[in-house]
Amino acid sequence: MNRQQAEQRIRELHAVIRHHDYLYYVKDQPDVADSEYDRLFAELKQLEERFPEFVTADSPTQRVGGVPLDQFEKVQHLAPMLSLDSAQAEDSLRRFDERIRKSVGDGTAYVVEPKLDGASVELVYEEGSLVRASTRGDGMVGEGITENVRTIPSVPLRLREEGGAPALVALRGEVIMRIGAFEQLNERLLAEGKKLFANPRNAAAGALRQLDPRITADRPLDIYVYDVLALEGTMPRTQRHVLDLLAHWGLPVNGLSRAVQSVDDIIEYHRELQESRDDLEYEIDGVVVKLDDLASRDELGETAHHPRWAFAYKFPPRKEVTRILKIVPSVGRTGVVTPGAMMRPVELGGVTVSRANLHNREEVARKDIREGDLVRVQRAGDVIPQVIERVDEPDREREPPYRMPSECPSCGTTLVERGPFTVCPNSFGCTAQLAGRLEHFASREALDIEGLGEEAAMLFVKEGIVTLLPDLFDLKAVDLIPLEGFAAKKATNLIEAIARASTVELHRFLYGLGIPEVGATVAKDLARTFGSIDKVRKASREALEAIDGVGQRIADQLLGFFAEPQNAQVIDALLDGRVTVKESEVAASSTLGGAKFVFTGGLESLARGRAKELVESLGARVVSSVSKATNYVVVGADPGSKFDKAKDLGVTTLNEAEFLELLRQNGAEV
């Protein structure tokens, strides 16, 4: 066989094997015996060994490849991967439905699907080939796990050409381990004398985060894909079309998804799945409800944490009875001291648990939970164990009622009560809080200090080189070089990154402080409203509550945080020559408040991100698709189908010059 014949045969084998993979993993209709598939695969492998110049990244033989990594790179998602608002109560589902119908109308339709209990991932395909995969991470930034995901047999390395793959598409899916495969894996680990996995979800997540892809390849992983996060081209109109398109591209789609019209249909679907839950070959913990129409989704938008157009209707958690051995308080990153129950180990849904959450002092008192009590426990959302009630034992003498400590178990600071919570106010000086606060302060949406993650933060606190947050900016390379894992270059790079981050935008600084309830969106609203850190710190309750989206609860947190002497001392120390917080432009009085903008085509005078910032600074919103509720469509060079849709719907269109003039008229500095 000459080179030309080999190249032709390799291409033929690529197409044939991909077709059989599609029939097996997507259609569940294999049409060849395993032996024939193995023969084709072996032929391809032999040809590629003889003619390595014809090996491509999307060849079926390249699923297991790549050398072990030193660490995972951080990856910015093409679109946010938000979590879902969830509840177990039917009333919560009905309120969700009422809110949707009030906004969208009585013609509302939904798509319901099983809520898979696995690990969420982003898959990015360019020109049909898989080029990147990442974990969900914090929803904006995840870890690059491309080589590991390539080892999953049901993930196509190349989308079906018959499906008309787009130039660029980002997809969301759930990596799972089927129950039978999980049990076989644990049996094998047991025979090898290795530690067993607690459940399929943990096994799947652990396999994805192996630095050596060969270990991942040895784990029986699977995937279901269920959403299009970003697409170069025209988005489908509905979720039903999304699922059809995914299957058309050759991606595995869960066959239990269903279109429904009413909340009663959702409840019936939930009941059916709950009853058949134990018969499924994979773990689920509820039902996901999604608004079917994608244009209506854009109008509803999302909060900083979850989309307003989707809801997770959870199953009631599984319950068991055990005994509390001891109640131990622990301090979280935000200073909340949480009582935890150390229990006699008990199995819940296939997981052995020995610790449960008691939430707060009022919850302990309400349930009258004491050390030594027999209690009923459950896994909240099938994840976090919690004590739900005490089991009465009439003839048993009980221990005294539990009392929260008066001093922080970590730093000894006098604890304070804030509503039902007991809090250590020593936010930046408490060792238990400091490592988490340091990591948060350095995170991408805060000061974005490259190289300062969880491991480094914990090391700095453990070694005592950072005892208060301001100490971070006093560090020198010579302080880091003696630490484990730090050589001269790594130490120098981190010190330089800290120096670069010492000049920071106001909203990033506010977010980095880790004020309870203050996420990135609220931080931006505060920055646009007040303009400087000094004005934010001095803001009155009335001024805070006047900001859309703040309200009484967040105002309470802000006022309490800035009034705490220890916090004030740390902020003053940061601002005393260590950190420069740039003032923000205060949002101008604008007639565009609440207006919806859509961009299509490229702008010449400013980047798309900057254009979005200017629009949002005037109280308007940028959405991704055109509907009757859209106020303006900004048309740049080479506009797409959004321009045509705007004309069809009679939506106002603006060229770049008209858009810039509109911004200037409303007070924006362009």
N, C-alpha and C positions, 0 to 999 in steps of 0.2 A: 504494500500500500504506500503510495507516494504522499507527499505533503498535501497536495490539493485534495486528494481522495480522503485523507485523514481529517482535514478541516471540515469537509462536507459531511462526513459520517459523524463527527463530534457534534456538529450543529443539529443533525437529525436526532441524535441520542438526547441532546438537551431538550428538544421539543417533545419527544416521546415520553421521557421520564417526567417532565413537568406535567404533561397531560395525565399520566397515571397518578401523580401526586394530587392533582386537582380532583380526579375521580375518587380517590381514597379519602382525602382529608376534608373536602368541601361537599361533594355529592354523596359520600358514603356509599359509592357504587363501584368498587374495584372491578375491573374487567380482565385482569390477568392474575395468574397465580403468583405467590410470593417468589417462587423459584425463577419464574420468567423475569420478574422485576429485578431480582438479584443478578440474573445473567446480563441484563441490559446495563445495570450499574457497573458491574465488573468490566464489561467491554469498554465503557466510557473511561473508567479509571485507567485501564491498560493503555488506551490510546493517548490519554493525557500524559501519562508517564513517558511514552515514546516521543510525544510531540508537545512538550510543555509550553511552547510559544502560543498554543491555542487554548490554554487554560484561562477562563474568564472568572471574574469575581462572583458571577451569578450561576456558575456551573453547579449542578447538584452535588458534585464531589467536594465542593468547598464549604460545606456546612461545618465540618470540624477542621478548624484551622486557626492560625494565629498563635503567637507566643504568649506566655503568661504576662500580665500587666503588673506594673508596680503599684498603680492606683487607677481609679476611674476618673476620667475627665468630666468636668461639669459641662452640661449641655443646656442651652437656652431652647425651650420649646417654641415651635412655630406659632402656637396658640396656647393660652392657658389651659391646664388640665385641672379643672376645679373639682372639689368634692361635692357631695350631694346633701341637700337638706333631707333629714330623715326622721321618722317617727314610727312607733308601733301602733298608735291609736288610730282607729277609723275616723274619729273626729278631725284629726290633723290632716288626713287625706282629703276629707270633704272640704275643709277650709282651703286647702291648696286648689282643689277643683273650682270652688266658688271664686277664688281670686283670679284664676285663669279665665274662667268664663266671663267675668266682669270686664276683663281687658280685651279678650279675643272675640267673644260672642258665643251664641248658643250652638254654632256649627262646629264647636271644638271637637277635635279627635285626638286620640293619644295612641302611642305605641308602648306596649308593656313587654318586659323581658325579665328573665331571671337576674337577680343581683348576684353575680358570681363572686365567690370568696377566693380571690387570687391576688395577683400583683399587676397593677395597672402599668402599661407601657405605651410609649409613643413610637410609631414606625414611620419613617420618612422614605418615600420612594421618589427617585428622580429618573425621568425617562423610562419608567417601569422597573428600575432596579432598586433593591433595598440598599440604601446608602447609610442609614443611621437608625439606631434604636436607643431608647433611653428610659430610665425609670421615671415615675411621676415626680419624685422628689418633693419640693414644696409647692408644686403646681406650676411654677414658672421655670424652674431650673431643676434638671434631674441629672443622673449619672449616665454616662455613655456606656452602654452594654451591647454594642453592635455585634461583636464577635460571639457573645453568649447567645443572643437571640438568633443568630444565623444557624445555630446548632439545633433549633427546634424544628422538627420535620414538617409541622403544619404551617410554618411561616414561609410563604413563597419568597424565594430570593429574587424572583422576577414576576411581575404581574402578567396575567394572560394577555397576549397581544390581541387576541380576539375580543378582549374587553375594552379596547381603546384606552389604554393606560394614559393618564395625563402627564404633562411635563414635570409637575411637582405635586405631591400630595402627602399630607401628614395624617396618620390614622391613629385611633386609640383602640387598644385592645386589652384583654385580661389574660395573663399567662396563668395557667392552672396546672395542677397535677391531679389526674383522675384517681379516684379512691382506690381502685384495684392496683394501679401502678404504684401508688403511695405505700400500700400494704406490702407489695413485693419488694419495694426499695427498703423498707424498714426490716423486713425479714433478712435481706442481704446484709444490711448493716449490722444486724444482730449476730449473724453468723461470722462476721468479720471482727466482732468485738468492738464496734464503733458506736458512738452516741446516736440514739434514734431521734427522728423528727417528731415534734408534738402533733402536727396536723398537716394536711396537704398544702394549706396556704403558706405556712412557714417553710415547708420544704421547697415550694416553688420560688418564694422570695429569696431564700438562701441560695438556691441554685443559680438564680439570675445574677447574684452579687459575688460570684466566684471570680477571682482574678485570673484563674486558669480556665479558658474555655473548654478544655478537654474534660474537666470535672462536670461542667454544665452539660456537655454532650452526653455524659453518662447518666444524667437524671432524666426520667421520663416526663418531659414537659409538653404541654399542649397550649393552644391559644384560641380564643374567640375574638374577632374584631367587630366593633359595634358603632364606631363613630368616625366621621371625617372632621378633623380639627382644622385643616387648612387645605385649600385646593387652588391650583393655578388653572383657572377656567370657570365655567358656570357651575355653581353649586346645585345639587338636586333640590327639588321643591319641598320634599317631605322626608321624614325619617324612614318611611316605607321604601322610598326611592333610594335612600342611602344604603339600606340593607341589601336591596336588589343589586345596586351598583357594586358593593363590596364583594358579593358572591360572584358577580359577573367578572370582576378582576381576578378571581381565583382565591379569595380570602375566606377562611372558615367563619361562618355566621351561625349563631345559635338558632336552632330550629324551633325553639319554644317561644320566640317573639310573636306578638299578636297585635293586630290593630283593634282598638275598642273605641266606643263612642261615649260611654257614660261612666260615672264613678261606680255605679253598681257593677258594671262589667269588670272594672279593675278589682273590686272586692271579690268577685267570683273567681277571677284569675288567680288572685292571691290565695284564696281558699284551696283551689285545685293544686297549685304548686306546693303549698304547705303540706297537703295530704300525701302528695307523691314525692316529697323531698327525700325521704330515705330510700326511694327506689332509683334516684338519679345516680349516675356514675361520677358526679362531681359535686362539690360543696356549694350550696347557695345559702344566703341568709336573709333573703327577702325578694322584693319585686321592685324594679325600676320603672317609673312612669315618666314618659317623655311626651311633650307636646309634639304632635306630628308635623305641623306646618313650620318650616324653618324661618320664613319671613316673620311670622308672629314671634318666634323665639328672639329674633334680633330686637324687636320692639320691646319685649319684656326685659331683655338684658340679664345682668347678673349682679350679685353683690361681690364683695372682695373674696368671698369664700365659696359660693355656690351659685349655679344658674337658677333664675326664678322660674324657668319653664320645665324643670325636672324635679322629681321627688322619689325618695327611696322609702317604700312602704315595707318596713322590716317585719320579720317573723318574731313571734314571742320567743325569748331565749329559753334554752334548756336549763332545768333546775335540778339541784341535788342537795342533800343534807350532810353537814359536817359540823365539827366543833372548833370554836375559836380558842387558840392556845394563848395568844397575847395580842394586845393592840399597840401598834408602834406608829408614832407620828413621823412623817417625812416632809422635807421642804422641797417644793418645786422651783422652777426657774423664776416664776413671778413672785415668789415669796409666800405663796399659800401653803400653810401647814396642813397636810391631809392625814387623818388617821387611817391606818391600814390594818386589816385583820390578818394575823399569821394563823393559818388554819391547819388542821389535820388534812393531809393531801386527799383530794377527791377528784374523780374523773368527770369532766363536763364536756360532752360532745366530742369525745375522743382525745381530750387534752387534760393532763393532770395539773391541777392548780393547788397552790398552798397559800396564796395571798389574795386578798380581795379588797376592793375600795370601799371605805365607809363614808366618803365624800366630805363631811364637815361635822362640827360639833352638834349642830341642831339636828342633823339627820341621825346621829348616834343617840341623842336624847329622845328623839321622837320614836325610834324603833326600840329604845331601851336595850341597846346591845352592850354586853359586858364580857370581860374575859371569862372563858370557861363555858359560855353559852353554846347550846346546840342551835345552829342557824341553817336557814335555807339559802343557798347561793345560786347565782345564775351568771351566765356570760352575757353582758350587755352588748347587744349587737353581735352576739357570738364571738366577742373578742375580749373585752375587759371584764374579769370576774367582779361581782359585787354581792354584798349581803342584802337580801331583800326583806327578811323577817326573822324573828326569833321563834324557835320551836319550844313551846311551853313544856317544862319538866316539873310538875307540881311537887314532887318529893325531893328535889335537889336544892341545896342551899346555894345561892348565887353570890358572886363577888360584888363589891361596892360599885356604884355607877362610875363610868369612865369619865375622867376630867382631862381636858387638854392641858398641856404644860403651860406654865406662865412665861417660860423663856424659850427661845429658839434652840432646838436640839443641835443645831449646827454651829451657831456663833454666840449664843447666850444673850442675844438682844431681847428685851422685853417685848412679848408678842402683843399685838393689838387686834381688836375684833372689828371687822368690816362686814356688816350684815351677818350672814350665817358663817362667814369664813374667819379663820384665825390666820393672821398674816405676820410674817417677819418684816418689819419696815426697813431693815438694813439692806436695801435692794442690791447695792453694789459692793457691800463689804462682807456679806454673808457667803461663806465658802460654798455652801450648797447651791446658792443662786449664781455665784460669780461666773463659773465656767459656762453655764448656759447663757447668761447675759452677755458674756464676752463673745461667744460664738454668734449670738443674734446681732450684736453690735457690728460685727464684721461681715455679716451676710450680704448677699448681692443687692437686696433692696435697701439696705442700710448703708454703711460706709464702704462696702464692697472691697474688703481687704483680702486680696488673693493670697492663699496659703495659710490663712488663719481659720481653720475649721474646728470641728469638735475635738479631734485628737490633740491639736496644738493648744486649744483653750484649756482642756483638762490638764495638760502637762504643765502649762504656765502656772495654773492655780496650785497644782500638787507640789511643784518645786518652789513655790512662794515668790516667784519673780513678778507676779501680778497679784497684789492683795486688794487693790482697788482699781476700778476701771481706768482712771487717769494714768496709772503706772504703765499702761500699754504704750503710751506715747513717750515714755522716758527710757524705754528699752534701747539697748545698743546690740550690735551683732555679737560682741564679746559675751554678752549675757546669755545668748542662745547657743553658741557653739558647743559648750559643755553638755547640753541636753541631748538625750537619746534621739537619734534621727536627724539631728541638725549638724550639717557640715558648714564650712565657711560660706559657700555660695548660697545655700538655702537660707542661712541666717541673714545674709546681706540682702537677698531678694525680699524677704519678709519685712525687714526694717525699712527698705525702700518703699514697699507697698503701704506700710503704715504711714510713712511720711506723705505719700501721695494722697492718702485718704484723710489727712488732717485738715484739708479744706473741703468742706462738704455742703451740699444743698440742705436747706432747712428741713424739707420733708423727709429726707433720708436720715438726718440726725434725730428727728422726732421718732421716726419708726424704730431706729436703732436703740433708743432708750428702753424699749420693751415695756411701755406703759400698758397696763391691762386694757383690753378692748380697742387699743389704737393700732389698727393695721395700716397697710400702705395707703389705702384710699382715704381713710380718716386723716392720716398725716398730711397728705396732699391738700385736703380741704382746709386743715388748720393753717398750712403754709400760705395758701392763696388768700385766706381770710385776714391773717394778722401780719404776715410779711417778715417778722423777725422772731428769734427765739425769746427775746426779752418780752415782747408783747404777748406771746403765747403763755409764758410763765405768769404774767400778770393778768391774764384774761379773767373777766368776771363770769359767774355762772350764767348770767343772762346772755352775754356775748357768745359763750360756748354753745348754749342750747339753741341759739338762733341759727346755728349752722345746720344745714340740711344733712341729716344722717347722723348727727351727734346725739342729741337728746339727753335726758337726765342721767341715765346710767353711765354713759361715757364721760359726761361732764363731771360726775362724782369721781370717777377714776382719775381724770386729769387734775382736778383740784386737790385730791388727796395725795397724788404722786408729787406734785410740785410743792405742796405744803410740808412734806416730810423733811425734817432737818438734814438727815443723812443724804437724801437724794439731792437736796439743794447744794450741799457741800461738794458732792461729786460733780454735779453740773458746773458749779463755779470753778472747780479745779480744772475741768476739761476746757472751759472757755478762757482760762487764765494762761494764754499763750500756747496751749497744746492743740486745740482744735479751733479752726475758723469756720463759723457757720455762715454761709452766704445768705443774704436776705433774699426773699422771694418777691416777685411782682404781685402786689395785691390785686385780686380780681376786680376789673373795672366794672362800673355800672353798665349793663349790657341789655339790649333788647333780644339777645339770642338765648337767654336762659331757658333751658329745657329743649332747645332745638336739636334736631337730629341731622347729622352730616354723613354723607357717604363719599368716599374718594374712589375714583377710577382713573387709571392712567398715571403716568409719571409727572411730577412737578419739577420745574427747572430751578426755581429760586430757593426752595427749602425742602429738606427731607420730609418724608411722610410722618416720621415720629415727631418732628418739630411742629408740623402742621396740626397734628392731633393735640399736642400740648397747648397750642394757641387757641384752638377751638374749646378745649376743656377749661382754659383759663377764663373764658367768658361765660362759663356755666352751661355750655352746650355739650352734646355727646357725639361720639363717632361710632357708627354702627357699620356692619359689614355688608348688609344687603338692602336693596331698595324696596320700599313698600309705600302705600298711600300715606303712612305716617311720617315718611321722610320729608324734611323741610328743604334740604339743599343737597344736590349732587355736584361735587367739584370734579370737573373734567380736565384731566391733564393730557399729555401726549399718549397716543395709542390707547384710547379708552377701550374697555371691554364691553360686555353685554349689559352692564349696569347702566351705561349711557342710554342704550336703546330702551331699557325698561323704564328709565326716568321719563323719557319722551312719551312712551305709551301711557304712563300713569299721570302725566301732566305735572311732574315734580319739577321745581325750579332747578335749572342747571347753571353753574357758574364756571367760566373759564378761570385760569389762574389769576389773571389781573383783577377780575371781578371779585374773586374770593379774597384776595389780599386787601382790596379796597373795603370790602364788607368788614373785615377784621379791624382795619384802621378806624372806620366809622364807629365801631363799638369799643374803642379804647385800647386795642391791642397794639403793642409796639412791634411792627414787622420790619 
